[in-house]
Amino acid sequence: MIINIKDVLTLDDDNEYVVVSKVNYNGLIYYYLLDKNDNSNIKFCYEDSVNEELVEIDDKVLITKLLPLFLKESLNEIDK
């Protein structure tokens, strides 16, 4: 599965999400997604490479660890 920052994905809820950031952490690829039509609707997911799907996470401790990594990666993308 190849998903890049700025890609637009349609998830099971039929909403379109922009990939804001993508990071590799502890061997998994995590995504920060933002609903194109509702900026208050955000999702954090990891890539399940076995089933080739994105799995939503809601572990607040993990998300808190990922947020600085997402920010750093987004800034790198802006600099390109």
BELCOR-V895787 format. One record per backbone hydrogen bond with DSSP energy under -0.5 kcal/mol. CO is the residue of the C=O (numbers start at 1). NH is the residue of the N-H. Records with the same first field share a line. If there is no record, write none. Layout:
CO = NH + NH
This chain:
1 = 3
4 = 7
7 = 19
9 = 11 + 17
11 = 14
15 = 11
16 = 36
17 = 9
18 = 20 + 34
19 = 6
21 = 32
23 = 25 + 30
25 = 28
28 = 25 + 30
29 = 47
30 = 23
31 = 33 + 45
32 = 20 + 21
33 = 43
34 = 18
38 = 41
40 = 42
41 = 35
43 = 33
44 = 57
45 = 31
46 = 48 + 55
47 = 49
48 = 52 + 53
53 = 48
54 = 56
55 = 46
57 = 44
58 = 60
59 = 63
60 = 64
61 = 65
62 = 66
63 = 67
64 = 68
65 = 69
66 = 70
67 = 71
68 = 72
69 = 73
70 = 74
71 = 75
72 = 76
73 = 77
74 = 78
75 = 79
76 = 80
77 = 80
